[in-house]
C-alpha cells in the first residue's frame, strides 16, 4: 500500500510549534520519548507520520489544557499530519487510535481539535457506507419532496408499551412521517423492547392499511452486538422500516457489525458528542467525527438544530448538516439525511431552509408537535404548513394569517 491518510487539527501550544508538531507525529507513528533499537532512517521513511502543514492562526486566548508545559501565552496553528496506510490498513477503529490517540495527553499540547479527515480509496472499498441514505429513506416513507416531519416519543421514559402505542396512534392519525424512540428508552422492565415494538407496529400497520403509507419508526436497538442484531431482525420481521443506535454507546466496531448485518436504515443518534465537540480548542469537529460514521454506514445523523435548546451556534449546525449532504468521495457518495432536533417548532422552519437551502432532512419536533394548543394532528399540520411557506418564500405572518392552526402554533411557540 502506498496511499496515505491525513488529519487536520487546530493545535495550541506554549512551546515551539514545529517541535511540538514533530513530537505529535512521532508519538502517533514510529517514535517515542527516546530513540529505540530498530528505529533507523529506513523505518522512519517507511512508517513515520509527516507534518504536511503548520500555519499560525489567530489564538482565542482562552485557558489552556491542564498540565500543558511552556510559559507565556499559547499560540494557535493549523496542523496537518499524514500517515502511510500500511501502518494500519483501512480500519476505522485503528484509524481513530492513530489520529486521536495520545495526542491530547502530550504536555506540549495546550489544545488540540481534530477538524477534518482525508481518507484514501481503500477505506471506501472496505466500508459499505449507508445502505439507504436520502433516496432510500424517501422511498420507504413515501415522502417524495419536502422534509420528513418527525417527532420523538415523549415523555422520554416512563411510558408503558401500551402508553407508547397510544401516543403513536395519535401521531399516525395526525399524519406524521417519522417517529423515533428517545435515546433513553431502551429495554427496561417498564417498557421492554419486544413488547413496545409489537404494540407500536400494530398501530403503524393499521394506519398504513388505511393510508397506503407506512410511518417510519426508528426503534432504539442500542445494546450489545448480538442484542442489536436480534432486535434489528425483530423489527424487520415485524415490518418496521428503521432502527436507531446511539453511536458513542456502541462504538465503531459495534456499529460496523450491525451495518454489515442490517437490511434496514440506521438512524444514528449522536448523544454524547457534546463532550467531544463542545470545547472550542480540543476534541473533534462534527464533520471530522461524522466522517467515520458516514463511512461505516449511518443513513441518518443528528446535527442539532437552528435556535436549539443546547449550546451549539447556528453556524456549526448548518456546517454539520451541509457535511451530511455532501459526498465524501466522488465514487462513494455516502450522503446521509441530517436530522434536525432540539427544541424545534414552526418558528425554526424558515430559518432552517434559508440557511440550508435543502429539504433533504428529517425535522423532529417533540414538544413542537405534542404541545400544540389544538392537539397532535394540529401540531403536525402546522409544521407542514410552516415548511411549505418557507420553501415557497411566504413569510410566517402571511402563512399564519390564512391558517388558524399555524397562527396558534406561532402564538404558542414564539
N, C-alpha and C positions, 0 to 999 in steps of 0.2 A: 504494500500500500504506500502510495506517495502523496496522497491527499493530506491536507492539514485542516484543522478546525480552529476557530478563533472565538474569543470572547472580549467584549468591550467593558470597561469599568470606569467609574468615577473614583479616582484614588485621592485620598487626602493623607498628607504626611508632614511631619515636622522635621524630617531628615532629608538628606539628599534624595531627590526624586528618582534619578537614574539608578542609583544604588538600590533604592527600595524596590524599584521595578525588577531589577535583576534578582534580588532576594526572593521576590514573589515567584518569578519564573523558575528559579532553581528549586524552591520548596515544592512546587507543583509539577516537577518533572524529575530530572535525574539528579538534582543536587540535594544537599542537606547542610547542616551548620558547619561541617568540617569535611575536608577532602577525604574520600574513602578509596581504598584499593579498587581498581577496575574502572574508576571514573576518568577514563582517558579522553583525549580530544576526539577520537573517533566515536566513542559512545555519546559524547555531548553533541557532536554534529548530527548524530542519528536520532537522538531522543530528547534533547533539551528543548524546553519552551523558548520561544523567541519574543522579544519585545519589538512589536511591529510599529507601535505608535506611542509617543509620550508627548503630550501637548498641554501646556498650562492653560487653565481656565479660571474664571473668577471664583474665589473661595467664599462660601456663605458665612464664614466667621462664626460658626456655631461651635458648641463644645465638642471636643474630640472624644474618641472612644477611650474608655477607661484603660489605663495601663500602657498607653502609647508612649513611645520614647521620643527623645528630642526636646529641644527647648524653643521657646518663641512660638509665634503663630503658625498654624498649619497653612499649607498651600494645596490647591486642588489641581488635578491633572486628569486629562483623558488618557487612558491606558488601554492598549490593545495587545493581548498576548495570543500567540498561536502555538499549537502543538501538532506533532505528527500523528496522524490517525493510527499508525501502527502501535502507538503506546497503549491504546485501549481497545481498538476496533470500534465498530458502530454500535456502542452500547450506551443507552441513556443513563442507567444507574452509575456507570463508571465515568461517563461524561460529567455528571454532577460532582463526583468525587474529585475530578480534575479541576473544573472551572470554579468550584465553590467549596473546596475542601478546607485546608488550614489557613487560607489567605487572611481571613478576618481575625485570626488569632495572633498573627505576627505583630510584635511590639512596634515595628517600624510603621505599621498601618494605623493611621489616625481616623480613617474612614474608608470604606470600600463598598461601592454599589455596582452590581453586575447589571449592565444596561442593554446588552444585545448579544446575540449569538449568530455565528455564521458556520453552517454545517455543510460538509461535502455530500456528494451524491449517495455515498454508501449508507448514510443514515436514512435516506428517503427510500431506498430499496429494501432496507431491513425492517422498518416500522410501517404499519399499514395506514396510518392516518385515519381520518374519520370515515366511517362506513356509510354515513348518510348525509351529514353536513346540512347545508341550507336547502338544497334541492330535495333531498330525501325527506327532510322534516316537513317541507311544504306538501310533498306528495302524501305523506301519511296523515296529515291533519286536514287536507283538503283546502288549505288556505293558499290560494294561488298568488295573491298580492297583498300588500299591506303587512303590518306587523302582526304576529300572533299575540292576541290578547290573553294574558295568563294571570294566574294567581297562585298563592301559596296557602296550604291548609293552615288556618288559624282558628283557635289557639295552636301554637306550635306543637305543644304536647298537652296531654290531659284528656283528649277525646278518646272514646272507645272506637272500635271498628264501626259500630252502628252509628255513632255520632259523626265519624268521618264521612261515612257513606251518605248520611243525611245532608251534610254540607255540600258534598259533591253533587247530589241530586239537584240542589238549588242552583249550583253553578252551571251544570249542564243545561238545566231548564232555561237559564239566563243567557245561553249562547256562548259560553266561554270556549276558547280554543285549546288552552293548555292549563293543566293543574299539576303542581308539584307538592310532594311531601316537604315539610320543613326539614332541614338537615338534622334537627334534634330528634325527629321522630324516627325511631329505628325499629326495634323488635322487642320492646319491653312488655312485661306481663299485662299492663293495662291495655295495650294496643298491639297484639302480636302481628308480625308481618303477614303471615299466611291468611289470617282472618281478615285483616284490614284489606289486603289485596282482593280477596274474594268478594267482600262486601262492596268495595268500590267498583270493581269490574262488572258486577251485576247491574249496578246503576248505569255505568257508562254504556254497556251493551244495550240496555233498554232504551236509552236516549239515541244511540246510534241506529237502532231499528226504526225509530221514529223519524229521525232527520236524514239518515243516509250518510252521516259524517261522524267519525269516532273522535271524541275528545282525547287528546294525548295526556296521559297521566304518567308523570315521572316518579315512579315508586323508588323510595330510598332503599337501595340494597347494600349499602356500605357495611362491610364486615370482613371476616377472614376470606381468603380467596375461594375456598370451597363453598362457604356460605353465599358469597356473591354469585358464583356460578349457579348454585341451586336456585337462588331467588330469581336470577335472570331467567332461567328456564321456566320457572313457575309463572312469571309474568308473560313470557312468550306463549306458553301453553294456554294461559287464560285469555289470550287475545289482546294483551297490552301492547303498547307501541313505544315504550320508552322506559329506561331505568336511570336512576340518579346515583351518583357516587361522590363522596367527599374526598377530593384529590389528596389533600395533605394527610388524611387519615389512612388511606390505603397505600400511598407511595407509588412510585413509578413502576416497580416490579409487579405489585398487586394490580395496578390499573392495566398494565400491558397484558397480564394474564387474562383479565376479564375481557379486554378488547379482542384478543385473539379468539376468545370463545363466543363473543357476543354476536347475535343476529338482530339486535335492536339498537336504536340510537342510544348514546350515552350522554346524559345531561351531567355536565361536570361542575360541581359546586366548589368554589374557591375558599370556603371558610377557613380561616387561619392565615390567609395570605397577608392580612394587615400586619401581622407580626414579622413578616418577611419584607414587606414593601413600604410600610409607613415611614420608617426613618428616611430622611432626605439624602443622607450620605452613607448609608450602609444597607445591606440586604440585596434584594432583587427588584428590578423594574418589572412591571407586569408583562410587557412584551417579551422580555427575556425568559421569564418564568413560564408564560403561556406557550412559548415555542415548544417546550418539552412536551406538554400535554396535547397540543395540537398534533404533533408528530406521532405521539403514542396512540391517538385515536379518539379524542373527545369530539363530539358532534355539536354540543352547545357549551358555552363557557360564560360564567358570570363576570360582569365587568363593572359592578356597582351601578350608579345611575346619576343623571343630572340632578342637581339640588338634592343630594341624597341626605340621609339621616346620619351618615358617618363622617369621617374626617376628609375624605378624598375630594380634591378640587375637580371641577368640571373638565378642565383641560386634560387631566390624567384619565378620566373616564372615557372621554372621546378618543384619546390616543389608544386606549386599550381596545375599544370597540373597532376602530379602524384596523388595528393589527389583526383582529379576528377575521375581518372581512377581506384582508389582502392575502394573496397567495404567499406561501412560504418559499416555494420553489417553482420554477417555470414548468417543470414536468410533473409536479406533485403538488397541486394547489393547496390541499389541506385547509380549505376555507371552512370556518365554523360559524355558527349562528351566535352572536353576542346576546347575552341575557341581561336586560336592564331590570334591576330590582333593588329596592331600598327606599321605603317611604314614597313610593310613586303614586301619583294621582293624575287626573286630567290636566293639571297645571304643567306637567313635565312633557306632554306630548309635543307641543310646538317647539320648545327649545331643543328637545332631543332631535327632532327631524331637521331643524335649522342647522344644528352643528354636524350631524352625521350625514345628512343628505342620502339616507337609505332607509328602507323599511324592512330590510332583511334582519329582523331582530325579534326576540321574544320580550314583550313588555309586561312584566309581572307586577301587579299591584295587589297587595293583601288588603290592608285597611282601605285603600283607594277603591276597592270593589265592594267589600262586605259592609263598609261603613256608610255607603250612600244612603241618604235620608229615605229614599223610596225603595230600598232593598237591593238585593244582589243583582237581579236582572237589570235594574236601572244602573247599577254600577258598571256592569259590562257594557251596556249600550252607550252610556255617556263616554266611556273610554274610546269606544269605536268612533263615536262622533267627533271627539277631540282630535283623534288621529286623522280622520278624513278631512277635517277642516285644516289641519296643519299641512297635509300633503297638497291640498287644493289652494293653499295660500289665503285661506279665510281666517280672519282674526278670531280669537276666542270670544270676544264681545259680540261679533256678528253671529257666530255659530250659536252661542248661548241664547241670543235673542229669539232664535227660531226653534229652540229645543228646551222645553221645561226641564227635562232630565239633566241636560248638560248645565243649565242655569243653576239647578240645585247643587250639582257637584262643584261648580265654581264657587258658589256661596259657602259650601261646606269646607272646601279644601284650600281656598285662597287665604 
